[in-house]
Amino acid sequence: MATPSETTLLILGAGGDLTHRLLLPGLATLLAVEPERRVRVVGADRADLSPTQWKARVKDSFASVKTPAKVTKAVTADTAYRRTDLLEEAELRSLVQACGDGPLVIFFALPPQVTMKVCDLLQHVDLPATTRLALEKPFGTDRESAAEFNALLHRVTSEDDIFRIDHFLGVATVFNLVGLRFANRMLAPIWSAEHIERVEIVYDEDLALEGRAGYYDGAGALKDMLQSHLLQVMSLFAMESIAVLDAQELRDQKVQVLRATRVWGGSPKRSSRRARYTAGSIAGHDVPDYTAEHGVDPSRGTETLAQVTLEVRNNRWAGVPFVLRSGKALGSPRKQIVAHFRDVPHLPTGFIGTSGGDRLVIDLKPGAVSLTLTMNAEGDPLDLEQKTLSAPLAAPRMQAYGEVLAQVLDGSQLLTVRGDAAEECWRVMEPVIKAWAADKVPLETYAAGSGGPDGWLPDE
């Protein structure tokens, strides 16, 4: 039973990969940095795990991030596991009652459709006065289902206690972007269409499917990455200034960007691309054709690389293409935001070379920023070349899931996705989803380990 000074973290779906690989290690990094926190971990799932097996699983997850022994011992001494059919109301009620009357965080480490069914039951269960719901993306499967999901969640608790999690919005990502934009005088005045020609937000991975066919083959790169993570990053990049680091103000500004966002030119056929990897090699390891991966249904036509060009129709960004791209099994991982600056209006006659190509690059993993500028080359003083100034960004104190859990445990909404933003993200990508479903955009191919099909992103 939880004591009044601690919070119970109830993990639904505790037997799954998300809990073992990301959630528990994230919690371990949080408690290693903030050992004064009192968190009791309760796992629940249909799997039949003994107390010994559950504690071993917690220890193994904590060991994966080299957690101090004192932290591991404190958590495992009081952790518990309950075998529960989460779709049976009586069992769910008993599980919640066993967590006590203290502050409760319910983390849904479950498939989206199961999460909705559990929430439907929770509205009939008496919850502690302080109960927060932490939910993984995707938030629905389209705009209509996202709205229905929001209505269901609001029957369980208020929006202030709903935490839609996007681990891309970890503290380091948010603070680095906000700090870079608004904490210096040099960049703020040029952060607009007047000076920026285009923006690319790219998350290319060298990982292939890695056993995730159960989820990924039903989602694809567009829904898995662009519709959620990359739109959230774009809204941070493009938002107007905030006065304080306040959750409501930050999320208000982000959703204003999303409301102004449309597919470039209103044409998903011309402004989106999709492709799927074929057999190839990455770092000396053979990768099978995507359709040959275990659990994949080739008839679905699932893409593993997606690119969509968007426009933000407001005074600051009108006319600037925002290119969002993400894919798997690519030869060179690339996880960055690139702002390409416009050429100077006039290059003085007599200089040799070009002044074009200046850009700001923000690396998301690892965090770094580099500024490529045109300047005089060595040797001939009339010759121009580009030189790059680089600096690392502040390193995160803990893993992304640790940062997110800290905010949930504290009741801070700073890093979460608000309900209206979740619906807007689906609205933005809805035309593309429909065009792809109707085969109006061809499904291209690329060999695993390559850079993807030719001619997608503009040349650097």
PyMOL commands that set and color helices and strands:
alter all, ss='L'
color gray80, all
select helices_A, chain A and resi 17-33+51-63+69-78+89-98+112-122+143-156+159-161+167-169+171-182+188-190+213-238+247-259+264-266+268-271+290-292+298-300+400-410+419-437
alter helices_A, ss='H'
color red, helices_A
select strands_A, chain A and resi 7-12+39-45+80-83+104-108+131-136+162-165+196-204+261-263+272-278+280-282+285-287+305-312+321-327+334-341+359-363+368-376+384-392+443-447
alter strands_A, ss='S'
color yellow, strands_A
deselect
rebuild
show_as cartoon
